[in-house]
Amino acid sequence: MASWPPYRLAEDEQPAAALLGAAAGQGLTVRARTAGPSNIGNLLAAEGIPATAGFGLRHEGLHGVDEQVHLADLPLVHAVYRRAVLDLLAG
């Protein structure tokens, strides 16, 4: 089974800065955390590609038989990612 080490981007590193800024612009208080031990973000980071992982819909029962997400949050999460991508493209 493949595994990659945990990692964390500094809050002023892209794309984390764009995502955190876009979230704040939507009135959300989010904080950077260490991602890991093994997801696509960890794989990309191990290859020197800065990536984020884990920002999305609120959830319960993660990876369990009763896993659920709060679909009502989808428009807000979409707006954050849209703003972050537009900011990165403009920058």
C-alpha positions as CSV (number, residue, x, y, z in Angstrom):
1,M,0.0,0.0,0.0
2,A,1.4,3.4,-1.0
3,S,1.8,6.1,1.6
4,W,3.2,9.6,1.6
5,P,4.4,11.7,4.5
6,P,2.1,14.4,6.0
7,Y,2.7,18.0,4.8
8,R,1.5,21.5,5.4
9,L,1.7,24.6,3.3
10,A,2.4,27.9,5.0
11,E,-0.7,30.1,5.0
12,D,1.1,32.5,2.6
13,E,2.0,29.8,0.1
14,Q,-0.1,29.3,-3.0
15,P,-2.6,27.7,-3.5
16,A,-3.3,27.7,0.3
17,A,-3.2,31.6,0.4
18,A,-5.8,31.9,-2.4
19,L,-8.1,29.3,-0.7
20,L,-7.8,30.9,2.7
21,G,-8.3,34.4,1.3
22,A,-11.4,33.3,-0.7
23,A,-12.9,31.6,2.4
24,A,-12.4,34.7,4.5
25,G,-14.0,36.7,1.7
26,Q,-17.1,34.5,2.0
27,G,-17.1,35.1,5.8
28,L,-15.7,31.7,6.7
29,T,-13.1,31.2,9.4
30,V,-10.8,28.4,8.3
31,R,-7.3,27.4,9.3
32,A,-4.5,25.5,7.7
33,R,-3.9,22.0,9.1
34,T,-1.5,19.2,8.4
35,A,-2.8,16.8,5.7
36,G,-2.0,13.1,5.9
37,P,-1.0,10.5,6.1
38,S,-2.1,9.6,2.6
39,N,-4.2,11.4,0.0
40,I,-3.7,12.9,-3.4
41,G,-2.4,16.1,-1.8
42,N,0.3,14.1,0.0
43,L,1.3,12.4,-3.3
44,L,1.5,15.8,-5.1
45,A,3.5,17.4,-2.3
46,A,6.0,14.5,-2.3
47,E,6.6,15.3,-6.0
48,G,7.2,19.0,-5.2
49,I,3.8,20.2,-6.3
50,P,2.1,22.4,-3.7
51,A,-1.4,21.3,-3.1
52,T,-4.3,21.6,-0.7
53,A,-6.4,18.8,0.7
54,G,-9.5,18.7,2.9
55,F,-11.4,21.9,2.3
56,G,-14.9,21.1,1.4
57,L,-18.4,20.3,2.7
58,R,-19.0,19.7,6.3
59,H,-19.3,16.0,6.9
60,E,-20.1,13.3,9.5
61,G,-19.0,9.7,9.6
62,L,-16.1,10.2,7.3
63,H,-15.3,7.1,5.3
64,G,-17.9,5.1,7.3
65,V,-21.0,3.3,6.2
66,D,-23.0,6.3,7.4
67,E,-20.8,9.0,5.8
68,Q,-22.8,12.2,5.1
69,V,-22.1,15.7,3.7
70,H,-24.1,18.9,4.2
71,L,-25.2,19.5,0.6
72,A,-26.7,22.9,1.6
73,D,-23.1,24.1,1.9
74,L,-22.2,23.3,-1.7
75,P,-22.9,26.8,-3.1
76,L,-20.7,28.4,-0.5
77,V,-17.8,25.9,-1.0
78,H,-18.1,26.4,-4.8
79,A,-18.0,30.1,-4.4
80,V,-14.8,29.8,-2.3
81,Y,-13.0,27.6,-4.9
82,R,-14.2,29.8,-7.8
83,R,-12.8,32.9,-6.2
84,A,-9.6,31.1,-5.3
85,V,-9.1,29.9,-8.9
86,L,-9.9,33.3,-10.3
87,D,-7.4,35.0,-7.9
88,L,-4.7,32.5,-8.8
89,L,-5.3,33.1,-12.6
90,A,-5.2,36.8,-12.1
91,G,-2.1,36.8,-10.0
